[in-house]
Structures are given as C-alpha cells and as structure tokens.
Amino acid sequence: MNPQRSTFATGILYVRSLLFWAGFATFTVFFALLLFLSFPLPFNRRFGITRAWSGTTIAWLRLTCNLRYEVAGLENVGPGPGIVFAKHQSTWETLTLNFWFTPQSWVVKRELLWIPIFGWGMSMMDPIALNRSAGRKAVDQLVELGRKHLRKGRWIIVFPEGTRIAPGKRGRYRIGGALLAERSAVAVTPVAHNAGEYWPRRRFIKEPGVIKVRIGPPIASTNKTAQQILAQAESWIEAEMANITTLSTHEHGASPPGTTREPD
C-alpha cells in the first residue's frame, strides 16, 4: 500500500478490487463446474475451457483494476513439450502461463484438489498432485508422473520455490523439477515476473500498472546434473527479478526490444 495515497484514491481502488473479486468468484465457479462436467471430453478440449477461464479473468482484471502485462522472450517458447520453471509470487501467473505454454499440466499440492468446486475443476486437468510432506517419495512421484505427461506432449509447470514468495525475497529452489529435466532430457524454460507487486498474496486491493514477464532461453538438460540445471535456472530467474522488480515504485519505463504488451 502506498502511504502517500489519499483516502479517496484508496477507496476507489477498493471498489474496483471489489468488482474484480466478485467477477473472479463468479467466473471461477462457472468454469470449474463446466470443467467438472466436461470429463467425457478429451484433454485438449478441457484445456480450452481452462484457457477461457484465464482469458476472461485477465480481461476483467484489466477492465476493473487497470492491471495489464507485457511479456518479452516469446521467441524462446518452442513447440514443446518442455518444463517451465516460473517465479511464484501471486495467483496471477497461475492464470496466465497457459497463454504461452500450451497444453500444460501443473505440479500442485495435493490439498488443492480437496477445495470444493475449484479443486473438482482442477482435477479434470490431470495435474501432477503431490503430497509435499512425503519428502523423497514426492520427488520420485514428480519424476514418474512428469515423464508420462511429457510423453503426452504437455508442458510441465513447476514453481521451484514451492510456494509464493514476496516481492524482493528469494526462496529455496527445490530439486524435483530439475531431476525431472535430467531424467527426461527435456529443456527447462525459465520465467521471471513481478506480479506480486500488483496482485500481492493475501491482499484485497489490486494495484494498477503493468506486470513485467520475462521468458528466458531454454536451458538444455542433456549432459548436466539436476544440480547444474537448477543452478542455471535459478541464476537466470533471480538476475531477471533484479532487473524488473520495482517494489513500491511501480516504474513504467520503456519496454525492451521484443516485448509484447497485452492488447488494448
């Protein structure tokens, strides 16, 4: 929250965020129920429903909260399948990564599938649901299920820090996704973004502005250990985070070459 913001301006942001949350809840329930009822359909058709939910929500976010995005590095996205290592700061990236990596499966906490309606819809997307408390067994499960999903031609979305990390902070990067890359000989595509500055964890108000997304060159996994893959991905992501993190300043400078902005 900007301490210099007037009470009136804060009130306007509150109302706009309230409108967003009302729409977001409505869209989520509608599309989750639609997904749950779509179980006879093939995966790609169900994935289309998920993308429709994401697209509707992001359009509503732009309309109500004036929160947009720009993305650079789309030329680094190959035809797939592949593994994505993404920074995790917000709910925002869980909605938008399917714009660029299609089709995809998420690595998620098993407990998310237990949430009424939302979890039921998520279960229809064939996620890699792990019991994080199982330790090494969970890592082995990630590798086994991840290889099956890759053989189906899907991108695997991994948040290597395991949970949402506040802007300006850095979590411990976990080895599971890198082990999957090593054993499947599939490249890792790193993704950095600063969505947490505008859609922060456990904050009602959404800040207006432009979220910056950076997609890095694929990191080859052949002839590399999991530790080497993980270190290279972490180094790229954190270097980009240092470049795009603005914290409370929310700078809106010129976009780098090759940057694509959300359509007006």
C-alpha positions in Angstrom: 0.0 0.0 0.0 1.3 3.4 -0.9 1.4 5.5 2.3 1.1 8.7 0.2 -2.1 7.7 -1.4 -5.2 9.6 -0.4 -8.2 8.1 1.4 -10.3 8.8 -1.7 -7.8 7.1 -4.0 -7.7 4.1 -1.7 -11.4 4.0 -1.7 -11.6 3.9 -5.5 -9.1 1.1 -5.6 -11.1 -0.8 -3.0 -14.3 -0.5 -5.1 -12.5 -1.6 -8.3 -10.9 -4.5 -6.5 -14.3 -5.5 -5.0 -15.8 -5.6 -8.6 -12.9 -7.7 -9.7 -13.2 -10.2 -6.8 -17.0 -10.5 -7.4 -16.4 -11.3 -11.1 -13.4 -13.6 -10.4 -15.5 -15.7 -7.9 -18.4 -15.9 -10.5 -16.1 -16.9 -13.3 -14.2 -19.5 -11.2 -17.4 -21.2 -10.0 -18.9 -21.2 -13.5 -15.8 -22.6 -15.3 -14.9 -25.1 -12.6 -18.4 -26.6 -12.8 -18.1 -26.6 -16.6 -14.8 -28.4 -16.3 -16.2 -30.9 -13.8 -19.0 -31.7 -16.3 -16.5 -32.0 -19.2 -15.0 -35.3 -18.0 -16.1 -37.2 -21.2 -14.2 -34.7 -23.4 -10.5 -35.2 -24.5 -7.8 -33.3 -22.5 -7.2 -30.6 -25.2 -10.9 -29.6 -25.1 -10.9 -29.4 -21.4 -7.7 -27.3 -21.6 -9.6 -24.9 -23.8 -12.1 -24.4 -21.0 -9.3 -23.6 -18.6 -7.8 -21.0 -21.1 -11.2 -19.4 -21.5 -11.4 -19.0 -17.7 -7.9 -17.5 -17.6 -8.6 -15.1 -20.5 -11.9 -14.0 -19.1 -10.4 -13.3 -15.7 -7.4 -11.4 -17.0 -9.6 -9.3 -19.3 -11.9 -8.5 -16.3 -8.8 -7.6 -14.2 -7.7 -5.1 -16.8 -11.2 -3.6 -17.0 -11.8 -3.3 -13.3 -8.3 -2.7 -11.9 -6.4 -1.4 -14.9 -3.8 -4.1 -14.4 -2.1 -5.1 -17.6 1.0 -7.1 -18.6 3.9 -7.1 -21.0 5.9 -10.1 -22.0 9.4 -10.3 -23.5 11.0 -13.5 -24.7 8.2 -15.2 -26.6 10.7 -16.2 -29.2 12.2 -18.6 -26.6 9.0 -20.6 -26.4 9.4 -23.7 -28.6 6.7 -26.1 -29.7 7.0 -28.2 -26.6 6.8 -30.4 -24.7 9.1 -28.8 -22.1 9.4 -27.9 -18.4 8.8 -24.4 -17.2 10.5 -23.0 -14.0 8.5 -19.9 -13.0 8.7 -17.5 -10.2 5.7 -17.8 -7.9 4.6 -14.5 -6.3 0.9 -14.4 -7.0 -2.3 -16.0 -8.3 -1.8 -14.0 -11.5 0.8 -16.3 -13.0 -1.3 -19.4 -12.4 -3.8 -17.8 -14.7 -1.5 -16.6 -17.5 1.2 -19.2 -18.0 -1.3 -21.2 -20.2 -1.3 -18.3 -22.6 2.2 -19.2 -23.7 2.8 -22.8 -22.8 0.1 -25.0 -24.4 -1.1 -27.6 -23.5 0.2 -27.8 -19.9 0.0 -29.7 -16.7 0.7 -28.1 -13.3 2.7 -29.5 -10.4 0.4 -28.7 -7.4 -0.1 -29.5 -3.8 -2.5 -32.5 -3.4 -4.6 -30.5 -0.9 -5.7 -28.1 -3.6 -7.8 -30.8 -5.2 -9.8 -31.0 -2.0 -11.2 -27.5 -2.3 -14.9 -27.7 -3.2 -15.7 -26.7 -6.8 -12.3 -25.2 -7.6 -10.5 -28.4 -6.8 -13.0 -30.5 -8.6 -12.4 -28.5 -11.8 -8.6 -28.7 -11.3 -8.8 -32.4 -11.0 -10.2 -32.5 -14.5 -7.0 -31.0 -15.8 -4.9 -34.0 -14.9 -2.4 -32.2 -12.6 0.6 -33.7 -11.0 -0.7 -33.6 -7.4 1.9 -34.2 -4.8 1.9 -34.8 -1.1 4.7 -32.3 -0.2 5.2 -33.9 3.2 6.2 -37.2 1.7 9.8 -35.9 1.0 11.8 -38.1 -1.4 8.7 -40.1 -2.3 7.1 -36.9 -3.6 10.1 -36.1 -5.7 10.1 -39.7 -7.2 6.4 -39.2 -8.0 7.0 -35.9 -9.7 9.6 -37.5 -11.9 7.5 -40.6 -12.8 4.3 -38.6 -13.5 6.1 -35.8 -15.2 7.7 -38.1 -17.7 4.3 -39.5 -18.5 2.9 -36.0 -19.1 5.8 -35.0 -21.2 5.3 -38.1 -23.4 1.7 -36.8 -23.9 3.2 -33.6 -25.4 2.4 -31.3 -22.5 4.4 -28.6 -20.8 5.0 -29.1 -17.1 4.7 -26.0 -15.0 6.9 -26.1 -11.9 7.3 -23.4 -9.2 10.7 -24.4 -8.0 10.5 -22.4 -4.8 7.4 -24.4 -3.9 5.3 -21.6 -2.6 4.5 -17.9 -3.2 7.5 -15.6 -2.4 7.0 -12.0 -1.5 8.5 -9.4 -4.0 12.1 -8.7 -3.3 12.5 -12.0 -1.5 14.1 -15.3 -2.6 13.0 -18.8 -1.6 15.0 -22.0 -1.6 14.9 -23.6 -5.1 13.9 -27.3 -4.8 15.5 -30.1 -6.9 12.4 -32.0 -8.0 11.8 -30.2 -11.3 15.5 -30.3 -12.2 15.6 -34.1 -11.5 12.6 -34.5 -14.0 14.6 -32.5 -16.6 17.7 -34.5 -16.0 16.0 -37.9 -16.3 13.7 -36.9 -19.2 16.4 -35.0 -21.2 13.9 -32.1 -21.7 14.9 -28.4 -21.7 13.8 -26.0 -18.9 12.4 -22.7 -19.8 12.8 -20.1 -17.0 10.2 -17.4 -16.4 10.5 -14.3 -14.2 7.8 -11.7 -13.5 6.8 -9.2 -10.8 3.1 -9.9 -10.5 3.4 -10.0 -6.7 3.9 -6.2 -6.6 0.4 -5.7 -8.1 -1.5 -8.8 -7.0 0.1 -9.4 -3.7 -0.5 -12.5 -1.6 -3.4 -12.1 0.9 -4.1 -8.5 -0.2 -7.6 -7.5 -1.2 -6.6 -4.4 -3.3 -5.1 -4.9 -6.7 -2.7 -2.2 -7.8 -3.0 -0.7 -11.3 0.1 -0.9 -13.5 1.9 -3.2 -15.9 3.2 -6.6 -14.8 6.5 -7.4 -16.5 7.1 -11.0 -17.7 10.4 -12.3 -19.0 10.8 -15.7 -20.7 14.3 -16.9 -20.9 16.2 -19.1 -23.4 15.6 -22.9 -22.9 18.2 -24.5 -20.6 19.4 -27.8 -22.1 19.4 -30.7 -19.7 21.5 -33.2 -21.6 24.9 -33.9 -20.1 24.0 -31.9 -17.0 23.2 -32.9 -13.4 20.0 -31.8 -11.8 22.0 -29.5 -9.5 23.6 -27.8 -12.6 20.2 -27.4 -14.3 18.7 -25.9 -11.1 21.6 -23.6 -10.5 21.4 -22.3 -14.1 17.7 -21.7 -13.9 17.9 -20.0 -10.5 20.7 -17.7 -11.7 18.7 -16.6 -14.8 15.4 -16.1 -12.9 16.9 -14.1 -10.0 19.0 -12.0 -12.3 15.9 -11.0 -14.2 14.0 -10.4 -11.0 16.7 -7.9 -10.0 16.0 -6.1 -13.3 12.2 -6.0 -13.2 11.5 -5.7 -9.5 10.3 -2.2 -8.7 8.7 -2.8 -5.3 6.7 0.2 -4.3 7.9 2.5 -7.1 6.0 0.7 -9.9 8.1 2.2 -12.6 6.6 2.2 -16.1 9.6 2.7 -18.4 10.1 1.8 -22.0 9.8 -1.9 -22.8 12.9 -3.8 -24.1 13.1 -4.9 -27.7 10.9 -7.8 -28.5 8.4 -7.0 -25.7 4.7 -7.8 -26.4 2.1 -5.8 -24.5 -1.4 -7.0 -23.6 -3.8 -5.8 -26.4 -5.6 -2.5 -25.6 
